[in-house]
């Protein structure tokens, strides 16, 4: 129980979930800033759109996000598809080999 209290996101998730419908967990800026940067994925949309922040509930599963369309994939699947087709499997934009 102490671990849930130490992680405000998990505490909020445990408290709010309960029905059969998915309800996204919305946290305030303070909780977001308290989370580890490596646990948070950010969809950095161009202005005037607002950025969206996500946290994986499966920390052992690596996630990769396309830098163009911001679609998220399991890293192994994304890497395989990029190697096969040299483009994002969702938006089909060619992947520049020099990009991170």
HELIX and SHEET records of a PDB file:
HELIX    1   1 UNK A    2  UNK A    6  1                                   5    
HELIX    2   2 UNK A    8  UNK A   16  1                                   9    
HELIX    3   3 UNK A   29  UNK A   34  1                                   6    
HELIX    4   4 UNK A   37  UNK A   39  5                                   3    
HELIX    5   5 UNK A   75  UNK A   85  1                                  11    
SHEET    1   A 2 UNK A  40  UNK A  43  0                                        
SHEET    2   A 2 UNK A  52  UNK A  55 -1                                        
SHEET    1   B 2 UNK A  63  UNK A  65  0                                        
SHEET    2   B 2 UNK A  72  UNK A  74 -1                                        
END                                                                             
